[in-house]
């Protein structure tokens, strides 16, 4: 089993931390980008907006729903309901 990398960062003036280059690359960060620090059980997690968005989007997908157009499905259901009620 390969050990995950760990980083020892030193807190600098005004609470600044320097994020190592390989971490910035993994997160897809460039100068001026915002990062998100999430509090979790047992510590914190540093991530980027794009990675968090991908994780959240991925958590919304249910097994077997890949490729479904949920908007079109909802519209179809509403149109059928309208016809059924004679509106």
C-alpha positions as CSV (number, residue, x, y, z in Angstrom):
1,X,0.0,0.0,0.0
2,X,1.4,3.4,-1.0
3,X,1.5,6.1,1.6
4,X,-0.4,9.3,0.7
5,X,1.8,12.4,0.7
6,X,1.7,14.6,3.7
7,X,2.8,18.2,3.9
8,X,4.2,20.2,6.9
9,X,3.3,23.8,6.3
10,X,4.5,26.8,8.4
11,X,2.0,29.5,9.3
12,X,3.4,32.8,8.1
13,X,2.6,36.4,8.8
14,X,-1.1,37.3,8.8
15,X,-2.1,33.6,8.9
16,X,-0.7,32.8,5.4
17,X,0.2,29.3,4.2
18,X,2.1,28.5,1.1
19,X,0.3,25.6,-0.7
20,X,3.0,23.3,-2.4
21,X,3.1,23.4,-6.2
22,X,2.1,19.8,-6.7
23,X,-1.0,20.4,-4.5
24,X,-1.9,23.5,-6.5
25,X,-1.5,21.5,-9.6
26,X,-3.7,18.6,-8.3
27,X,-6.4,21.1,-7.3
28,X,-6.1,23.0,-10.6
29,X,-5.4,26.2,-8.9
30,X,-3.7,29.3,-10.2
31,X,-2.8,32.6,-8.6
32,X,-6.0,34.5,-7.5
33,X,-8.2,31.4,-7.3
34,X,-10.3,30.8,-4.2
35,X,-9.9,27.7,-2.2
36,X,-12.4,26.1,0.2
37,X,-11.5,24.8,3.6
38,X,-14.1,22.3,4.8
39,X,-14.4,21.2,8.5
40,X,-14.7,17.5,8.7
41,X,-14.7,14.9,11.5
42,X,-11.1,14.8,12.7
43,X,-9.8,17.8,10.8
44,X,-10.1,20.0,7.7
45,X,-10.0,19.4,4.0
46,X,-8.7,21.9,1.5
47,X,-10.2,21.8,-2.0
48,X,-11.0,24.0,-5.0
49,X,-14.4,25.2,-6.1
50,X,-14.3,23.1,-9.2
51,X,-13.5,19.9,-7.4
52,X,-16.1,20.6,-4.8
53,X,-18.7,21.2,-7.5
54,X,-17.8,18.0,-9.2
55,X,-18.0,16.1,-6.0
56,X,-21.4,17.6,-5.2
57,X,-22.7,16.9,-8.7
58,X,-21.4,13.3,-8.5
59,X,-23.3,12.8,-5.2
60,X,-26.5,13.8,-6.9
61,X,-26.3,11.1,-9.5
62,X,-28.2,7.9,-8.6
63,X,-27.0,4.6,-9.8
64,X,-28.4,3.8,-13.2
65,X,-29.4,7.5,-14.0
66,X,-26.3,8.4,-16.1
67,X,-27.4,10.0,-19.3
68,X,-30.9,10.8,-18.3
69,X,-32.3,14.3,-19.1
70,X,-34.2,15.0,-15.9
71,X,-35.5,18.4,-17.1
72,X,-37.0,16.8,-20.2
73,X,-38.5,14.0,-18.0
74,X,-40.0,16.6,-15.7
75,X,-41.5,18.6,-18.6
76,X,-42.9,15.4,-20.1
77,X,-44.5,14.5,-16.8
78,X,-46.1,18.0,-16.4
79,X,-47.4,18.0,-20.0
80,X,-49.0,14.6,-19.5
81,X,-50.6,15.9,-16.2
82,X,-51.9,19.0,-18.0
83,X,-53.5,16.8,-20.8
84,X,-55.0,14.5,-18.2
85,X,-56.6,17.3,-16.2
86,X,-57.8,19.0,-19.4
87,X,-56.0,22.3,-18.9
